[in-house]
Amino acid sequence: SRFTQGHRFLSKNSQDLLKADDYFPVLENLKVIVDPIQRRAMIEQALDREAKRISGHWLKDEDLINEVTFLVEYPDAALGSFHDKYLQLPACVLTTVMKHHQKYFACVDDEGNLLSRFLVVLNRPASGCEKIIHGNERVLKARLEDALFFFNEDQKKNLEQRTESLKGIVFQEGLGTMWEKTQRLKFLVARLGACFPGNEESFTYLDRAALLAKADLTCEMVKELPELQGHMGKVYAQLNGENEEVATAIKEQYLPSPGQENYPETFTGSILSLADKMDNIVSSFVLGRVPSGSTDPFGLRRQAQGILNILLNRRWYSDLSQWIGWNILILKEQGFVNPSASVIDDVIQFIIGRFRYYLLETGMNYSIINAVLSVSYNDVYDIYLRINALQKLFEHKRKFFEDVVTSFCRANNITKNFQGLPAVDKNIFEEEVEHQLFNTLQTIEKEFYPAIQRGDYVYACESFSVVIPVLNRFFDDVLVMTESESIRNNRLSLLKKIVELWQPIADLSQIVVEEESR
């Protein structure tokens, strides 16, 4: 059929479409805006217009505006209000009720303080919509009244008193309650806190933050609005007079949010978030609840990505195997699990698998990733530094990078089948270039290894440049596989030093450069 219908309320007639180019203008004439970009622009213009009436601003929320854009066909906006008494509620409560339950936009003043106004997006012109606004105000009033009741009731107990109630909330089947989860967090943050650079004062807050971390799960407000977990914990901790870093950490334990870069800002919040996420992963793995394919009911991939993001954002070195080992230890002490010996490596491989995906998404070369991970994969930030250094050379100093890889491969190919070689003995060198190569290696080792120790892998790689011409002359002038066993082994040992030099960084033989050069 060439006939199309318009807006269900604003247009009662159908209209014939004579050609495809008429589709957009015909539908617009029938009060349907087909183009979502145009609908969004109309929504934003309407919100700006209504907010200007109260000398305020509408609170921009990308998720919400995207959602309402696809809920309406012919959009406009109207202004509603609620009683000022509800402004005593935390801002997160007001905005959550408006956004998640009613799809309203909150209004703020020039300083960002919430106003007792809200904006609703309509699927019709705003003129003559007084009854619609009144109905929305009544619905919002009921929800805010409930929220105010919960808020007042929750304050009759402080967070520390509420921790006892965690014994009645199951964490996961086979893993006890949220009380046992809290005890694990206390155990883990004490050890993790000592591993990462922080100030002495922050260390004193870790235990307190871990104790109170899950207490808000017992609050009526969180039971009614689960998306406020952490947010309400911070609010109630502040009302209880807890230290500000402790209060902030309770909220930050759930950061970063999926798809966002809102990392924990405090040391305590970062440690608590890492401990919580790793415990979720390890606890599931020891019980065999491992994500497979598209199935990930406990969101473990998201938890792993959160760990990666925090470590990279903080630039923290870590020992994953030790960290996971602590987690398994406390689980065993609590009597919940008797894990297999492979769990530590399984968890590391799972986290590194997410890291590999992240690196590929950011444009890192797949063969460089493989080369780095093939030598060690226990420290996320160190892995990133090594990959990033090689990627920079790959992109900006391609010829030098190819020479480095070629030199390594020549040394590696001739020595890879020889093990247990004796130490290099310079007294049996026969050719001058052997002395030159040996002396050059000794010289750069004094720069190469210290650069690795301080994480300056770019400098370490570039320091290898002096070896390349000497090594090329060595291969041109020296017969490595000579008949004399002692001379042969000594030359192999000399080349083996080149391979071992790169061992802390990557197995360069896995890097593919030719296909990129063509």
N, C-alpha and C positions, 0 to 999 in steps of 0.2 A: 504494500500500500504506500502511496505517496502522501498520505495524510498524517499529520503529527498533532499531538495534543500539547497544550500549554500548561501553565500553572494550575494546579487543581482547584484553587480558590479564586485566583485573580483573572483567570481566562477560561471561559466556559466553552469556547468554540475550538474546533479543529481547523487546520489550514493545509492546503495542498502545497507540497514542495515541488516546484517545477524543475529545479536543478540543484545540485549539491552545494553550490556556492551560496544558495539562499538559506542554508540550514541555520547558521548563526543568527542572521538578522530576523528571520521568521520567528525563531524561538524567543528572541529578545522581545519582539513585538507581542508575543504570547506570555510575557513576564517570566521567562526562563533564561538565565544567563548561563550559557553552555561552558564558556571558557573559565576554568577555575582560577586563573590568574586575575581575570577581570572581577570575578566574585570576591576574591580576597581583597583586591584594591577597594572595592565598594564597601566591604566590611570595615577595613581600616579607616576609610574616610568617614564612615558613619560613627565609628568609635571616637575618632578625633573630634568630630562635631559635638557629640554629646558630652565628652569629657570637658571640652572648652566651656560648656554652659555652667559648670561648677568650678571653673578655674583650676581644674585638676588634670590628671593624666590617667589613662587606662594602663594597667599592669600588663606589659607585653609578655606573652607566653606562646612560644612557637608551636608547641604541641597542640595547645587549645585552639589557636587560630587555624591551624591546618585541619583540625577536626571539624570545627563549625563551618569551614569553607565547603565541606562536602556533606553538610547536613541541610543546607539551604539552597534554593534555586534563584530567589530574587531577594537578596539580603538588604536589611537595614538594621539599625540598632536603636535601643531605647534605654532610658535611664530609670533605675529603681533605687529604693533606699531601704535601710533598716535602722532600728533604734540604736542610738549612740551607746547604750549600755553594753552592747555586744562587742564594742571595741576593746573591752577589758580582756577579751579572749586573745591568746597568742596569734600573731599574724598568720602563722602557718596553718592554724585551725580555720581561720576565716577564709583564706585563699583556697584551702583544700575543699572545704564544704562548697564554696562557690564553683570551683573548677570541676572537681570530680563528680559531684552530685547534680549540679544544675547547669554546667557549661556557661557560667557567668564569668565576666571579666571584672576583677577588682579595680577600684579606683584609689589613687594615691595623690597626695599633695606634692608641692615642689621639693620637699625634703624626703619624699618616699614613704611618708606615714600613711597608713590606710585611712580612708574616709568611709563614712557610713553610707556609701553609695555603691551601686554595682551596675554593670552594663550587660544587657542581654541582646543577643543577635536574633533578629526576627526573620521569618520567611515571608515577609510582606512589608509594605511601607509602614513607618512608625506612626503616621498620623492616625488618630482615632483608636489607639491601642491601649487606652487607659485600663480597661478591664484585664487585658493580658498582663500588664505590669502589676496590677493589684494582685492577680493570682500568683505571679512569681514571687512577690513580696511575702505573701502568706506562707508559701512553701518554704522560702528561705528562713522566715521567722521561726517556723517549727523546728527546723534543723539546727538553727543557732541556739534556740532555747534548750534543746537536748545537749548540745555541745557545752553550753554554760553550766548546765547541771553536772555533767561528767567532770568538767574542769574543777568545780568546787568540791565535788565528792572525792576526787583523786587526791586533793591536797590534805585530806584528813590523815593520811599516812605519808611519811617521807620515803624516799627511795630505798634507804637502807632497811627500813622496816618491811618493805615490800619484797625484799630478796628472799625471805622465808617462803613466800607464796610461789616462788619459782620451782619449788619441789613438787608442785602439783601440775606443772606444764611439761608435757613430753617434748623432748627435742626431736629424736627420731626413734623409731622402734629398734630396740637393741642397743641404744646409746644413752639411755637414761633420760633425765629431765634437764630443764634449763638450769637447774642448780648445779648439776654435774658439769654442764657446759661452762658455767661461770667459773667453777673451780679449775677447769682446764685453761680458761683464758688467764686466770691469775698466775698459773704455773708457767704458761707460755710467754706472757708479756715480761715477766721477770728475766727470762733468759734472752728473749729477743732484744729487750731494751739495752742489755749489756753488749750486744753485738753491733749496734748502730750508733753513729755519732749523735749525741744529744747532750743537753746540759744537765748538771747534777740535780737541779731543782725538778726537772721534768721526770726523772727517775722515780721521785717520791710519789708522783701522781698516778703511775701506771697501775699499781695494785688497787687503788681506790676506783679508778675508771673501770677496771675489769670487774670489780665487785658489783658496780652499779649498772654495768653495760646493758643488761637484759631486764632490769627491774621494771621498765615502763611497759613491758609486755603484760604485766598484771593490772595495768590501769584501764579504767573504763573507756577513756578517750581512745586509746590504741585498739581496744577490742572493737570499738565502733568504726574507727578509721585506721585500719592497719598500715596505710601508707604513711602514717605519722610516727611510726616507731623510730626511735632515735631523736626525732624532732622534739617529741614530748619529753623524752628523757632529759634532753638538755634544758628545756623549760623548767621542769620540776626540780632538777639539780640546782639550777640558779635560784629558784624560790626556796630551796632547802639550805642555801648558803654554801654550797659546795664551791671549791676552787673553779675559776672560770675555765682553766685548761681541762679539768676533769669533765665539766659540763659539756664543753665543746667536743671532747673526745667521744662522748656517748653518741652524739649525732654523727660524728665523722667516721665512726666504725663502719657505716654503710656506704661510704664513698670509696672510689668514684662511682657515680651513677652510670648505668649502661648508656654508652654512646656519648657521654659527656666527659669533659676534662675538669671536673670539679673535685680536685684531689684534697685529701686532708691537709690542713694548714699547720696543725700542731704536731709536735713530736709524739705526744701521747696518743693522739687520734690516729696517726700513721701506724704506730706499733699495734694498737688495739685492732685496727682494721686488718692488718696483715695476719695477726694471730687468729682472728675470727674466721677469715676466709680460708686460711690453710687448715684450720680445724674442721671446717665444713667439708673440705676436699678429702683430707686424710680419713676422717670418720666414715665417709661414704665408701672410700676405696677398701678399707680394712674389712668392711662387710660385703664387699663384692658389688656395691652399687655404683658401677662405672658407666659413664655415658657411652652410648653406642649409636652410630649413625646420627639421626636427627633427634634421638631420644636423650633428654637431659632433664629429668624431672626436678632435680635439686639445683639446677642452674650452676653446675660446677664449672662449666666453661666460662661463664661470666665471672665467677669467683677467681678463677685462674687469671683471667685478663686483668681483674682488679689488682691482684698481687703484682703482676708484671708492670702495670701502669704506675703503681706507687713506688716500686723499686727504681724504675727508670726516672720518674719525676724527682725523687729524692736523691738520685745518684748514689744509691746504697749498694755496696758489695754484700753478698750473702753466701752462706753455705747451705744449700737446699737440703742436702742429705742429713746434716746435723739437725737442722730445723725440723724436718719431717720425723727424724728419730726421736726428738723430744716429744713430739705430738703422739707418736706411737707409745712411748714410755708412759705418759700419763694416762692414756686410754687403757693400757694393760694394768696399771696400778689401780684404776677404778674398776677393773674386773669385767670390762665389756668385751674385750677382743683378745684373740690370740693370733695375730696376723702372720701371714706367710712371709718368708724372707724376701720376696720380690716386691713387697709393697712400696718400699722407699724408691726403688728404681721406677716402678710403675707410675708413681705420683710425679716424679721428676720428668719422665717421658711425656706424661699428660700435659704438664705445665709448659715444657719446652715445645710440645706440639702446637700449643696455642701461640707460643712466642714465634715459632716458625711462620705460622699463618699471618701474624701481625707484621713481621718483617717483610714478607712477600707483598703484603698489602701496601706497605710504605715504599715499595720500589727497590728493595734490596735484591741483588743478584742471587739467584737460587744456588749457584755453585759456590759462591763465597759463603753463604749460610751453611751449606753442607760441609765445606772445608773447615770452618771454625768449630762446628758442633762435633765433628769427628774426633777432635783432640780432647775437648772437655766441655761439659755442659752443666756444671754444678752452680755457677754464679751468673745470674741473669744480666746484671749490669756489666760485668766483665765481658760476657759474650757480646753484648751490644757494642762495647767499645772496640772490640776486635773486628767485628763485622763492619762497623762504621768506618774504621781506619782503612780497611782493604777496599771498601766501596768507594771512598774518596779517591784513592789511588787509581782504581778502576775507571772512574769517571773523568778525573782531571789530569792524571799522569799515565795514560794508557800504555805508552811505549815503555816507560820505566817498569810499570806493573807487569807487562808481558815478559820483560827481561828477567825480573825477579822470579816469576813463575817458571820460566824456562830453565833458569840456573838451578832452581830447587829440583825440578823434575829430572834434570840430567844427573844430579848428585844422588837423588833418591832412587832412580831406576837402576843405577849400577851397584848400589849398596843394600837395597831392600831385602835381598836374600841372605845377607851375611849378618850373623848375630855373634855376640861375645868377642868382638874384635878387641885387640890390645890397645892400650893408650898410645897416642901418637908419640913417636920417638923422632925428634928432629935430627938426631945424630946420624940417622941412616938415610936422610934425604940425599938424592943423587942429582936432582935438578934445582937450579936457582929458583924456578917458579914455585917449587914446593915450599921453600923457605918463605917466599913472598906471600903465598896463600896462608900459611900457618901464622905468620906475623900479622897479616891483615885481620884474620879471624880473632886473634888475641886482642888486637886493638879495638875492634868494634864491639867485642863482648863487654868491654868496659862501659860502652854507651848503650848497647842493645838491652842488656838485662836490667840496668837501672831504669831505663825508659819504660820497660814492661812493668816493673814494680810500682811505678807511679801512674800507670795506666795510659801513658803517652805512646800508643801503638803506632801512630803515624810517624813519629820521630824514629821509633825503633825500626820500622820498615824502611824509611828513607836512609837510615844509617848503613843499610846493607848495600847501598849503591857502590861503595868502594870495593866490594867483594867481586862484583860481576865481571869487570874486565880482567882481574887476576884469575878468576875461575875459568874464564874463556881461554886464556893463554895456557892454563893448566891442562885443559882438555886438548888443546892443539898440540902441546909439546910433550905431554907425558903419557906413556902407556901404563894405564892403571893395572890391567890384568897381566902383569909381567910374570915370567916363569919363577922368579924368586918369591917364595911364600912370604918371607918377612917383609920384603919391599912392597909386595902386593897388598898385604894386610895393613901395612902402615899407610899406604895411599888410600885404601878403603876407609880406614879410621879417620883420615883427614877429611874425606868427603862426608863421612858420617857426622862430623861436627857441624856441617852446614845444615844437614837434615835436623839434627837435634836442636840447633839454634832456633828453628822455627816451631819446635814442638809446643811451646807455650801459647802460640798464636793460632796456627792453622796447619792443616795438611794441604799444602799448596798444590799437590798433585791432583786434587779433586776440582780445581778451578778451571773453568772453560773460558778461554779468552778469544779463541780463533773465530767462533761464529759471530761474536760481537764486532770483530775487527773487519769482517768482510762487508 
